[in-house]
Amino acid sequence: MGYHKTEIKKGKYGEFSKIKEEYQELEDAYEQNDGILQLCELSDLIGAIEGYVRKWNMSLQDVVDFSNKTQSAFRDGKRKS
């Protein structure tokens, strides 16, 4: 099992299953209260998201740009949380 206390099913890079795997590993690291492992899993999660969006010829920067637009809309009150 390595660093993780729970059994986590492996995903396939470029597929949603890899995002799910990395999220579950992040959740496990959080439950262990292991900050270093959380940073590692956040990094892995970003990589999994990047692989997933490439399927649509998009980049991680496209995701960041859209996130910034969403945050702006929340700040301006144009979108309610």
N, CA, C and O atoms as a GROMACS GRO file, in nm:
protein
  324
    1MET      N    1   0.081  -0.119   0.000
    1MET     CA    2   0.000   0.000   0.000
    1MET      C    3   0.086   0.126   0.000
    1MET      O    4   0.039   0.232  -0.041
    2GLY      N    5   0.209   0.118   0.044
    2GLY     CA    6   0.297   0.234   0.041
    2GLY      C    7   0.260   0.338   0.146
    2GLY      O    8   0.245   0.306   0.263
    3TYR      N    9   0.246   0.461   0.102
    3TYR     CA   10   0.218   0.573   0.192
    3TYR      C   11   0.074   0.576   0.240
    3TYR      O   12   0.044   0.641   0.340
    4HIS      N   13  -0.014   0.508   0.171
    4HIS     CA   14  -0.156   0.522   0.198
    4HIS      C   15  -0.208   0.412   0.290
    4HIS      O   16  -0.163   0.298   0.287
    5LYS      N   17  -0.305   0.452   0.372
    5LYS     CA   18  -0.364   0.361   0.470
    5LYS      C   19  -0.484   0.285   0.413
    5LYS      O   20  -0.525   0.182   0.467
    6THR      N   21  -0.540   0.336   0.302
    6THR     CA   22  -0.657   0.272   0.242
    6THR      C   23  -0.621   0.216   0.104
    6THR      O   24  -0.529   0.264   0.038
    7GLU      N   25  -0.694   0.117   0.064
    7GLU     CA   26  -0.678   0.057  -0.069
    7GLU      C   27  -0.740   0.151  -0.172
    7GLU      O   28  -0.856   0.188  -0.159
    8ILE      N   29  -0.663   0.190  -0.272
    8ILE     CA   30  -0.710   0.283  -0.374
    8ILE      C   31  -0.687   0.218  -0.511
    8ILE      O   32  -0.575   0.178  -0.545
    9LYS      N   33  -0.795   0.210  -0.587
    9LYS     CA   34  -0.787   0.149  -0.720
    9LYS      C   35  -0.709   0.241  -0.814
    9LYS      O   36  -0.732   0.362  -0.819
   10LYS      N   37  -0.617   0.182  -0.888
   10LYS     CA   38  -0.534   0.257  -0.983
   10LYS      C   39  -0.618   0.299  -1.103
   10LYS      O   40  -0.701   0.222  -1.152
   11GLY      N   41  -0.594   0.421  -1.150
   11GLY     CA   42  -0.661   0.471  -1.269
   11GLY      C   43  -0.568   0.469  -1.388
   11GLY      O   44  -0.451   0.432  -1.377
   12LYS      N   45  -0.621   0.508  -1.500
   12LYS     CA   46  -0.543   0.513  -1.624
   12LYS      C   47  -0.518   0.659  -1.660
   12LYS      O   48  -0.611   0.738  -1.669
   13TYR      N   49  -0.390   0.693  -1.682
   13TYR     CA   50  -0.355   0.831  -1.717
   13TYR      C   51  -0.430   0.875  -1.842
   13TYR      O   52  -0.436   0.802  -1.941
   14GLY      N   53  -0.486   0.994  -1.836
   14GLY     CA   54  -0.563   1.047  -1.948
   14GLY      C   55  -0.712   1.019  -1.935
   14GLY      O   56  -0.793   1.070  -2.014
   15GLU      N   57  -0.748   0.937  -1.837
   15GLU     CA   58  -0.889   0.902  -1.814
   15GLU      C   59  -0.935   0.961  -1.681
   15GLU      O   60  -0.854   0.996  -1.595
   16PHE      N   61  -1.067   0.972  -1.666
   16PHE     CA   62  -1.123   1.024  -1.542
   16PHE      C   63  -1.082   0.940  -1.422
   16PHE      O   64  -1.068   0.991  -1.311
   17SER      N   65  -1.062   0.811  -1.445
   17SER     CA   66  -1.026   0.720  -1.336
   17SER      C   67  -0.895   0.764  -1.267
   17SER      O   68  -0.878   0.739  -1.148
   18LYS      N   69  -0.804   0.827  -1.341
   18LYS     CA   70  -0.678   0.872  -1.281
   18LYS      C   71  -0.702   0.992  -1.190
   18LYS      O   72  -0.639   1.004  -1.085
   19ILE      N   73  -0.793   1.081  -1.229
   19ILE     CA   74  -0.830   1.194  -1.144
   19ILE      C   75  -0.889   1.141  -1.014
   19ILE      O   76  -0.855   1.187  -0.905
   20LYS      N   77  -0.978   1.044  -1.026
   20LYS     CA   78  -1.042   0.984  -0.909
   20LYS      C   79  -0.937   0.921  -0.817
   20LYS      O   80  -0.942   0.940  -0.696
   21GLU      N   81  -0.844   0.847  -0.874
   21GLU     CA   82  -0.738   0.784  -0.796
   21GLU      C   83  -0.658   0.889  -0.718
   21GLU      O   84  -0.636   0.875  -0.598
   22GLU      N   85  -0.615   0.992  -0.788
   22GLU     CA   86  -0.532   1.094  -0.723
   22GLU      C   87  -0.610   1.170  -0.616
   22GLU      O   88  -0.554   1.206  -0.513
   23TYR      N   89  -0.739   1.194  -0.641
   23TYR     CA   90  -0.821   1.260  -0.540
   23TYR      C   91  -0.833   1.173  -0.415
   23TYR      O   92  -0.822   1.222  -0.303
   24GLN      N   93  -0.855   1.045  -0.435
   24GLN     CA   94  -0.867   0.953  -0.321
   24GLN      C   95  -0.736   0.944  -0.244
   24GLN      O   96  -0.736   0.932  -0.121
   25GLU      N   97  -0.624   0.951  -0.315
   25GLU     CA   98  -0.494   0.952  -0.247
   25GLU      C   99  -0.476   1.082  -0.169
   25GLU      O  100  -0.420   1.080  -0.059
   26LEU      N  101  -0.521   1.193  -0.224
   26LEU     CA  102  -0.516   1.321  -0.153
   26LEU      C  103  -0.603   1.314  -0.028
   26LEU      O  104  -0.563   1.360   0.079
   27GLU      N  105  -0.721   1.258  -0.042
   27GLU     CA  106  -0.812   1.244   0.072
   27GLU      C  107  -0.747   1.159   0.182
   27GLU      O  108  -0.757   1.192   0.301
   28ASP      N  109  -0.682   1.052   0.144
   28ASP     CA  110  -0.614   0.965   0.239
   28ASP      C  111  -0.501   1.041   0.310
   28ASP      O  112  -0.484   1.030   0.431
   29ALA      N  113  -0.424   1.119   0.233
   29ALA     CA  114  -0.316   1.198   0.291
   29ALA      C  115  -0.371   1.301   0.390
   29ALA      O  116  -0.311   1.326   0.495
   30TYR      N  117  -0.486   1.360   0.356
   30TYR     CA  118  -0.552   1.456   0.445
   30TYR      C  119  -0.593   1.388   0.575
   30TYR      O  120  -0.571   1.442   0.684
   31GLU      N  121  -0.654   1.271   0.563
   31GLU     CA  122  -0.698   1.197   0.681
   31GLU      C  123  -0.580   1.156   0.769
   31GLU      O  124  -0.595   1.140   0.891
   32GLN      N  125  -0.463   1.138   0.708
   32GLN     CA  126  -0.342   1.107   0.785
   32GLN      C  127  -0.277   1.233   0.844
   32GLN      O  128  -0.183   1.225   0.922
   33ASN      N  129  -0.330   1.350   0.805
   33ASN     CA  130  -0.276   1.479   0.848
   33ASN      C  131  -0.129   1.492   0.808
   33ASN      O  132  -0.046   1.543   0.884
   34ASP      N  133  -0.097   1.446   0.686
   34ASP     CA  134   0.039   1.447   0.634
   34ASP      C  135   0.050   1.556   0.526
   34ASP      O  136   0.014   1.534   0.411
   35GLY      N  137   0.099   1.672   0.566
   35GLY     CA  138   0.107   1.786   0.476
   35GLY      C  139   0.197   1.763   0.354
   35GLY      O  140   0.163   1.805   0.244
   36ILE      N  141   0.309   1.699   0.374
   36ILE     CA  142   0.400   1.672   0.263
   36ILE      C  143   0.335   1.580   0.162
   36ILE      O  144   0.342   1.603   0.041
   37LEU      N  145   0.270   1.475   0.211
   37LEU     CA  146   0.202   1.381   0.121
   37LEU      C  147   0.086   1.450   0.050
   37LEU      O  148   0.058   1.420  -0.066
   38GLN      N  149   0.018   1.542   0.117
   38GLN     CA  150  -0.090   1.616   0.054
   38GLN      C  151  -0.036   1.699  -0.064
   38GLN      O  152  -0.097   1.701  -0.170
   39LEU      N  153   0.077   1.765  -0.045
   39LEU     CA  154   0.137   1.842  -0.154
   39LEU      C  155   0.173   1.752  -0.272
   39LEU      O  156   0.153   1.788  -0.388
   40CYS      N  157   0.226   1.636  -0.241
   40CYS     CA  158   0.261   1.539  -0.346
   40CYS      C  159   0.136   1.497  -0.422
   40CYS      O  160   0.136   1.493  -0.545
   41GLU      N  161   0.029   1.468  -0.350
   41GLU     CA  162  -0.094   1.423  -0.415
   41GLU      C  163  -0.162   1.536  -0.492
   41GLU      O  164  -0.223   1.512  -0.596
   42LEU      N  165  -0.153   1.660  -0.443
   42LEU     CA  166  -0.205   1.774  -0.519
   42LEU      C  167  -0.132   1.786  -0.652
   42LEU      O  168  -0.194   1.811  -0.756
   43SER      N  169  -0.001   1.768  -0.648
   43SER     CA  170   0.078   1.771  -0.771
   43SER      C  171   0.036   1.660  -0.866
   43SER      O  172   0.021   1.683  -0.986
   44ASP      N  173   0.017   1.540  -0.813
   44ASP     CA  174  -0.027   1.428  -0.896
   44ASP      C  175  -0.167   1.454  -0.953
   44ASP      O  176  -0.196   1.416  -1.067
   45LEU      N  177  -0.253   1.517  -0.874
   45LEU     CA  178  -0.389   1.548  -0.920
   45LEU      C  179  -0.384   1.647  -1.036
   45LEU      O  180  -0.458   1.632  -1.134
   46ILE      N  181  -0.299   1.746  -1.027
   46ILE     CA  182  -0.283   1.842  -1.138
   46ILE      C  183  -0.238   1.769  -1.264
   46ILE      O  184  -0.288   1.795  -1.373
   47GLY      N  185  -0.143   1.678  -1.248
   47GLY     CA  186  -0.096   1.601  -1.363
   47GLY      C  187  -0.207   1.515  -1.424
   47GLY      O  188  -0.216   1.503  -1.546
   48ALA      N  189  -0.290   1.457  -1.339
   48ALA     CA  190  -0.401   1.374  -1.388
   48ALA      C  191  -0.503   1.460  -1.463
   48ALA      O  192  -0.556   1.418  -1.566
   49ILE      N  193  -0.530   1.578  -1.410
   49ILE     CA  194  -0.623   1.670  -1.478
   49ILE      C  195  -0.565   1.713  -1.612
   49ILE      O  196  -0.637   1.719  -1.712
   50GLU      N  197  -0.438   1.742  -1.614
   50GLU     CA  198  -0.372   1.782  -1.738
   50GLU      C  199  -0.383   1.672  -1.844
   50GLU      O  200  -0.414   1.700  -1.960
   51GLY      N  201  -0.359   1.548  -1.804
   51GLY     CA  202  -0.371   1.436  -1.898
   51GLY      C  203  -0.513   1.421  -1.950
   51GLY      O  204  -0.534   1.387  -2.066
   52TYR      N  205  -0.609   1.445  -1.862
   52TYR     CA  206  -0.750   1.431  -1.899
   52TYR      C  207  -0.794   1.537  -2.000
   52TYR      O  208  -0.863   1.505  -2.097
   53VAL      N  209  -0.755   1.663  -1.980
   53VAL     CA  210  -0.800   1.769  -2.070
   53VAL      C  211  -0.732   1.763  -2.207
   53VAL      O  212  -0.783   1.820  -2.303
   54ARG      N  213  -0.620   1.696  -2.216
   54ARG     CA  214  -0.552   1.682  -2.346
   54ARG      C  215  -0.638   1.605  -2.446
   54ARG      O  216  -0.618   1.618  -2.567
   55LYS      N  217  -0.732   1.526  -2.396
   55LYS     CA  218  -0.821   1.451  -2.486
   55LYS      C  219  -0.899   1.545  -2.578
   55LYS      O  220  -0.938   1.507  -2.689
   56TRP      N  221  -0.922   1.667  -2.531
   56TRP     CA  222  -0.999   1.766  -2.608
   56TRP      C  223  -0.909   1.875  -2.664
   56TRP      O  224  -0.953   1.986  -2.691
   57ASN      N  225  -0.780   1.840  -2.679
   57ASN     CA  226  -0.682   1.935  -2.731
   57ASN      C  227  -0.682   2.066  -2.652
   57ASN      O  228  -0.669   2.174  -2.708
   58MET      N  229  -0.698   2.051  -2.522
   58MET     CA  230  -0.691   2.165  -2.432
   58MET      C  231  -0.569   2.148  -2.342
   58MET      O  232  -0.508   2.041  -2.337
   59SER      N  233  -0.535   2.254  -2.273
   59SER     CA  234  -0.418   2.250  -2.185
   59SER      C  235  -0.460   2.280  -2.042
   59SER      O  236  -0.572   2.324  -2.016
   60LEU      N  237  -0.369   2.256  -1.951
   60LEU     CA  238  -0.392   2.291  -1.813
   60LEU      C  239  -0.411   2.442  -1.801
   60LEU      O  240  -0.489   2.488  -1.718
   61GLN      N  241  -0.341   2.519  -1.883
   61GLN     CA  242  -0.358   2.665  -1.880
   61GLN      C  243  -0.502   2.704  -1.917
   61GLN      O  244  -0.555   2.800  -1.862
   62ASP      N  245  -0.564   2.631  -2.008
   62ASP     CA  246  -0.704   2.658  -2.042
   62ASP      C  247  -0.793   2.640  -1.918
   62ASP      O  248  -0.886   2.718  -1.895
   63VAL      N  249  -0.764   2.537  -1.839
   63VAL     CA  250  -0.841   2.512  -1.718
   63VAL      C  251  -0.819   2.625  -1.618
   63VAL      O  252  -0.914   2.674  -1.556
   64VAL      N  253  -0.694   2.668  -1.602
   64VAL     CA  254  -0.662   2.778  -1.510
   64VAL      C  255  -0.731   2.906  -1.555
   64VAL      O  256  -0.787   2.978  -1.473
   65ASP      N  257  -0.728   2.935  -1.684
   65ASP     CA  258  -0.794   3.056  -1.736
   65ASP      C  259  -0.943   3.054  -1.707
   65ASP      O  260  -0.999   3.155  -1.665
   66PHE      N  261  -1.008   2.940  -1.727
   66PHE     CA  262  -1.150   2.930  -1.700
   66PHE      C  263  -1.178   2.945  -1.550
   66PHE      O  264  -1.275   3.008  -1.510
   67SER      N  265  -1.092   2.886  -1.468
   67SER     CA  266  -1.106   2.900  -1.323
   67SER      C  267  -1.098   3.047  -1.282
   67SER      O  268  -1.175   3.092  -1.197
   68ASN      N  269  -1.006   3.120  -1.342
   68ASN     CA  270  -0.993   3.263  -1.311
   68ASN      C  271  -1.119   3.339  -1.348
   68ASN      O  272  -1.161   3.429  -1.275
   69LYS      N  273  -1.180   3.304  -1.461
   69LYS     CA  274  -1.305   3.369  -1.501
   69LYS      C  275  -1.416   3.338  -1.401
   69LYS      O  276  -1.494   3.426  -1.366
   70THR      N  277  -1.423   3.215  -1.356
   70THR     CA  278  -1.525   3.175  -1.259
   70THR      C  279  -1.504   3.250  -1.127
   70THR      O  280  -1.601   3.300  -1.069
   71GLN      N  281  -1.380   3.257  -1.081
   71GLN     CA  282  -1.352   3.329  -0.957
   71GLN      C  283  -1.391   3.476  -0.969
   71GLN      O  284  -1.445   3.535  -0.875
   72SER      N  285  -1.364   3.534  -1.083
   72SER     CA  286  -1.399   3.673  -1.107
   72SER      C  287  -1.550   3.692  -1.101
   72SER      O  288  -1.599   3.790  -1.043
   73ALA      N  289  -1.624   3.600  -1.160
   73ALA     CA  290  -1.770   3.609  -1.158
   73ALA      C  291  -1.824   3.598  -1.015
   73ALA      O  292  -1.919   3.667  -0.980
   74PHE      N  293  -1.764   3.512  -0.934
   74PHE     CA  294  -1.807   3.500  -0.794
   74PHE      C  295  -1.778   3.631  -0.719
   74PHE      O  296  -1.862   3.679  -0.644
   75ARG      N  297  -1.658   3.687  -0.741
   75ARG     CA  298  -1.622   3.812  -0.672
   75ARG      C  299  -1.714   3.927  -0.713
   75ARG      O  300  -1.751   4.008  -0.629
   76ASP      N  301  -1.749   3.933  -0.841
   76ASP     CA  302  -1.833   4.041  -0.892
   76ASP      C  303  -1.981   4.021  -0.863
   76ASP      O  304  -2.063   4.108  -0.892
   77GLY      N  305  -2.015   3.905  -0.807
   77GLY     CA  306  -2.155   3.876  -0.775
   77GLY      C  307  -2.238   3.835  -0.896
   77GLY      O  308  -2.361   3.830  -0.889
   78LYS      N  309  -2.171   3.804  -1.005
   78LYS     CA  310  -2.243   3.762  -1.126
   78LYS      C  311  -2.282   3.616  -1.122
   78LYS      O  312  -2.365   3.569  -1.200
   79ARG      N  313  -2.223   3.545  -1.029
   79ARG     CA  314  -2.253   3.403  -1.013
   79ARG      C  315  -2.262   3.375  -0.865
   79ARG      O  316  -2.172   3.410  -0.789
   80LYS      N  317  -2.368   3.313  -0.823
   80LYS     CA  318  -2.388   3.284  -0.681
   80LYS      C  319  -2.333   3.147  -0.646
   80LYS      O  320  -2.344   3.052  -0.723
   81SER      N  321  -2.275   3.140  -0.527
   81SER     CA  322  -2.221   3.012  -0.482
   81SER      C  323  -2.325   2.926  -0.417
   81SER      O  324  -2.295   2.814  -0.374
   0.00000   0.00000   0.00000
